[in-house]
Amino acid sequence: MASSLLTNSAAMTALQTLRSVSSSLSVTQNRISTGMRVATASDNAAYWSIATSMRADNAALSAVSDSLGLSAATVDTEYTALTAVIGSDGNSGLTKLQALLVEAKTAGIDRNKIQSEITQIQQDMKNTANAATFNGVNWISATSSTPTSTQLVSAFSRVGGTPTISAITVVPTSFSLYNNTVAATPSGYLDTVSATTSVSVNNMTIAALTDGTTDMATLDTYITQVTGALNSVSQAAANLGAIKNRISNNSEFVKTLIDSVTRGIGQLVDADMNAESTRLSALQTQQQLGVQALSIANQNSQSILSLFR
């Protein structure tokens, strides 16, 4: 091969190889420093676009998870209040009230003393309902500001470019112990006035009742009314408990789905650090060899000078 002073083909080849190696080395170093093989659209437009959309979906799912947490806290507060009003083991709430009314059927018993307990139970149930407030929401003691229906966001999905948001529909007034949405006609389980007794569970009193047949019949209707209220509140608590379980299941699913989407994004854009570190070592070696090859090619020009000595 002829030696030329103006054109050093060997140096040009070595320089071209060195540029290619340096470019590949830069890409590999960038992947190692960021941990991503697709960091920008220029790296892989299709994967970058998919990953960006999936990250947006994950952000929406994260918002759903937060919403479910808020809904769970609200439902749990209302559920706790309902179960407290129902009472347990005959020591409180409607369960205790029913037992006291049955006890009041005993001939010659002091119904004034029993009424004292009944009054305390009535006040305690009212206080429990008023206290069942979370983030300004109270379904147990409904007012004119209580919505007739509310949506609890439960899921997010996207098919193509169409997003879908699912929700659990809740009718707050179906759990109301006290309902003053219409002040003139309370309609809660405990403040609704019975057409039979002309009183509500919240304001019934037995202090004036005697052992007479008529009063005993009145007491029977009171017992029936409280039993009916107890059954209704128990059913409401069961329905709310089912909603509570549904929210819990959805919350776990959304968290699992977020993890799944995150893993999917990683499969698309994350760099294999084992492979990249091996590639880095190889490219560094190639770079060193390229520098030596270029150095050798440049020495050829210097050797031409010896021909003129």
C-alpha positions in Angstrom: 0.0 0.0 0.0 1.4 3.4 -1.0 2.4 5.8 1.7 0.8 9.2 1.4 1.6 12.4 3.3 -1.9 13.9 2.5 -4.1 10.9 3.1 -3.5 8.6 6.1 -6.1 5.8 5.5 -5.0 3.8 8.6 -5.5 6.9 10.8 -8.9 7.6 9.3 -10.1 4.1 9.9 -8.8 4.1 13.5 -10.4 7.5 14.1 -13.8 6.3 12.7 -13.7 3.2 14.9 -12.7 5.3 17.9 -15.7 7.7 17.3 -18.1 4.7 17.1 -16.7 3.2 20.3 -16.8 6.6 22.1 -20.5 7.0 21.0 -21.4 3.6 22.3 -19.5 4.2 25.5 -21.4 7.5 26.1 -24.7 5.6 25.7 -23.7 2.9 28.1 -22.4 5.4 30.7 -25.7 7.2 30.4 -27.7 4.0 31.0 -25.6 3.2 34.0 -25.9 6.6 35.5 -29.7 6.8 35.0 -30.5 3.1 35.4 -32.6 3.4 32.2 -32.1 2.1 28.7 -35.0 4.2 27.4 -34.8 7.6 29.1 -36.0 9.8 26.2 -38.1 9.4 23.1 -35.0 9.4 21.0 -33.8 6.2 22.7 -36.9 4.2 21.6 -40.0 6.2 20.6 -42.5 3.3 20.9 -41.3 2.1 24.4 -40.9 5.6 25.7 -44.5 6.5 24.6 -45.9 3.3 26.2 -44.0 3.9 29.4 -45.2 7.5 29.6 -48.8 6.4 29.3 -48.3 3.7 31.9 -46.8 6.2 34.3 -49.8 8.4 33.8 -52.1 5.4 34.5 -50.1 4.7 37.7 -50.5 8.3 38.8 -54.3 7.9 38.4 -54.3 4.6 40.2 -52.3 6.3 43.0 -55.1 8.9 43.3 -57.7 6.1 43.4 -55.7 4.5 46.2 -55.8 7.8 48.2 -59.5 8.2 47.5 -60.2 4.6 48.7 -58.2 5.4 51.9 -60.4 8.4 52.5 -63.6 6.4 51.7 -62.5 3.6 54.0 -62.0 6.0 56.9 -65.4 7.6 56.3 -67.2 4.2 56.1 -65.3 2.9 59.1 -66.4 5.9 61.2 -70.1 5.4 60.3 -69.9 1.6 60.8 -68.3 2.0 64.2 -71.2 4.4 65.2 -73.8 2.0 64.0 -72.4 -1.0 65.9 -72.1 1.1 69.0 -75.7 2.1 68.8 -76.7 -1.5 68.3 -74.8 -2.4 71.5 -73.5 -5.7 72.6 -74.1 -8.2 75.3 -77.2 -6.2 76.5 -75.0 -3.5 78.1 -75.7 -0.6 75.8 -77.6 0.8 72.8 -80.7 -0.6 71.4 -79.9 -4.1 72.8 -80.0 -2.7 76.3 -83.0 -0.5 75.5 -85.0 -3.6 74.4 -84.0 -5.5 77.5 -85.1 -2.6 79.7 -88.5 -2.5 78.1 -89.0 -6.2 78.6 -87.9 -5.7 82.2 -90.5 -3.0 82.5 -93.2 -5.6 81.9 -92.6 -6.9 85.4 -95.6 -6.2 87.6 -94.9 -3.7 90.4 -91.5 -2.7 89.1 -90.4 1.0 89.4 -90.6 2.2 85.9 -89.3 5.7 86.8 -85.9 4.1 87.6 -86.0 2.2 84.3 -86.9 5.3 82.5 -83.8 7.0 83.9 -81.6 4.3 82.2 -83.7 4.6 79.0 -83.1 8.4 78.9 -79.4 7.9 79.3 -79.3 5.3 76.5 -81.3 7.7 74.2 -79.0 10.5 74.9 -75.9 8.3 74.4 -77.2 7.0 71.0 -77.8 10.6 69.9 -74.4 11.7 71.0 -72.8 8.7 69.2 -74.6 9.6 66.0 -73.6 13.2 66.2 -70.0 12.3 66.8 -69.8 9.9 63.8 -68.2 12.6 61.6 -65.1 12.2 59.4 -63.8 15.1 57.2 -67.1 16.9 57.7 -69.2 13.9 56.6 -71.9 12.3 58.8 -74.3 9.8 57.3 -75.7 8.6 60.7 -77.1 12.0 61.7 -78.3 13.3 58.4 -79.2 17.0 57.8 -80.3 19.0 54.8 -76.7 19.1 53.6 -76.4 15.3 53.5 -76.4 14.2 49.8 -79.1 11.7 48.7 -76.4 9.7 46.9 -72.6 9.7 46.9 -70.0 8.1 44.7 -66.9 6.4 46.3 -64.1 6.2 43.6 -63.0 2.6 43.5 -61.1 1.9 40.3 -59.4 3.3 37.2 -58.8 1.6 33.9 -57.8 2.7 30.3 -58.5 0.9 27.1 -56.8 2.6 24.2 -57.4 6.3 24.8 -60.6 5.9 26.7 -60.3 6.1 30.5 -63.0 4.5 32.8 -63.5 5.5 36.4 -65.6 3.1 38.6 -67.3 4.0 41.8 -69.3 2.5 44.6 -72.7 4.1 44.9 -73.8 4.8 48.5 -77.1 6.2 49.7 -76.1 7.9 53.0 -79.7 8.3 54.3 -80.1 4.5 54.2 -77.8 4.4 57.2 -79.3 7.4 59.1 -80.3 6.9 62.7 -81.5 10.5 62.8 -82.6 12.2 59.6 -83.5 15.8 59.7 -83.2 16.4 56.0 -86.9 17.5 56.2 -87.2 19.1 59.7 -90.9 18.6 60.0 -90.8 14.9 59.4 -87.7 13.1 60.8 -87.1 9.8 59.0 -84.2 8.1 60.7 -84.4 4.7 62.3 -84.5 6.2 65.8 -86.4 9.5 65.2 -89.2 8.4 63.0 -92.5 8.7 64.8 -94.5 5.5 64.7 -98.0 5.7 63.5 -98.9 3.0 66.1 -97.3 4.6 69.2 -97.1 8.2 68.1 -93.6 8.3 69.5 -90.1 7.6 68.2 -87.4 5.4 69.8 -85.6 8.6 70.5 -88.3 10.1 72.7 -90.4 7.2 74.0 -90.9 7.2 77.8 -92.4 4.6 80.2 -92.3 6.6 83.4 -96.1 7.1 83.4 -97.1 3.6 82.5 -98.8 1.4 85.1 -99.6 -2.3 85.4 -102.9 -1.7 83.7 -103.9 -3.7 80.7 -103.9 -0.7 78.4 -100.4 0.5 79.5 -99.1 -3.1 79.2 -100.3 -3.1 75.6 -98.6 0.2 75.0 -95.4 -1.3 76.4 -95.7 -4.2 74.0 -95.9 -1.8 71.1 -92.8 0.0 72.4 -91.0 -3.3 72.5 -92.1 -4.1 69.0 -91.0 -0.7 67.8 -87.5 -1.0 69.4 -87.1 -4.5 68.1 -88.0 -3.3 64.6 -85.5 -0.4 64.9 -82.8 -2.9 66.2 -83.4 -5.1 63.1 -83.3 -2.1 60.7 -80.1 -0.7 62.2 -78.5 -4.2 62.2 -79.3 -4.5 58.5 -77.9 -1.1 57.8 -74.7 -2.0 59.7 -74.5 -5.3 57.6 -74.9 -3.3 54.4 -72.2 -0.8 55.5 -70.0 -3.6 56.5 -70.3 -5.1 53.0 -69.3 -1.8 51.5 -66.4 -1.6 54.0 -65.1 -5.0 52.8 -65.5 -4.0 49.2 -63.5 -0.9 49.7 -60.8 -2.9 51.4 -60.7 -5.5 48.6 -60.5 -2.7 46.0 -57.8 -0.9 47.9 -55.6 -4.1 48.0 -56.2 -4.7 44.3 -55.3 -1.2 43.3 -52.0 -1.4 45.3 -51.2 -4.7 43.6 -52.1 -3.2 40.2 -49.8 -0.2 40.8 -46.9 -2.6 41.5 -47.8 -4.6 38.4 -47.8 -1.6 36.2 -44.5 -0.4 37.7 -42.9 -3.7 36.9 -44.2 -3.5 33.4 -42.7 0.0 32.9 -39.4 -1.4 34.3 -39.4 -4.2 31.7 -39.7 -1.6 28.9 -37.2 1.1 30.0 -35.0 -0.1 32.8 -31.4 -1.0 32.0 -29.9 -4.4 32.7 -27.1 -3.3 35.0 -25.2 -6.6 34.7 -25.2 -6.4 31.0 -24.4 -2.7 30.9 -21.4 -3.1 33.3 -20.0 -5.9 31.2 -20.5 -3.8 28.0 -18.8 -0.8 29.7 -15.7 -2.8 30.4 -15.6 -4.1 26.8 -16.1 -0.6 25.4 -13.4 0.9 27.6 -11.0 -1.8 26.4 -12.0 -1.1 22.8 -11.5 2.6 23.4 -8.0 2.1 24.7 -7.1 -0.1 21.7 -8.6 2.5 19.4 -6.3 5.2 20.9 -3.3 2.9 20.4 -4.3 2.1 16.8 -4.7 5.8 16.0 -1.3 6.5 17.6 0.3 3.8 15.5 -1.4 5.1 12.3 -0.1 8.6 13.0 3.5 7.3 13.4 3.4 6.2 9.8 3.5 9.8 8.7 6.5 10.4 10.9 8.3 7.5 9.3 8.0 9.3 5.9 10.5 11.9 7.1 13.2 9.3 7.4 13.2 8.9 3.7 14.5 12.4 3.3 17.4 12.2 5.7 
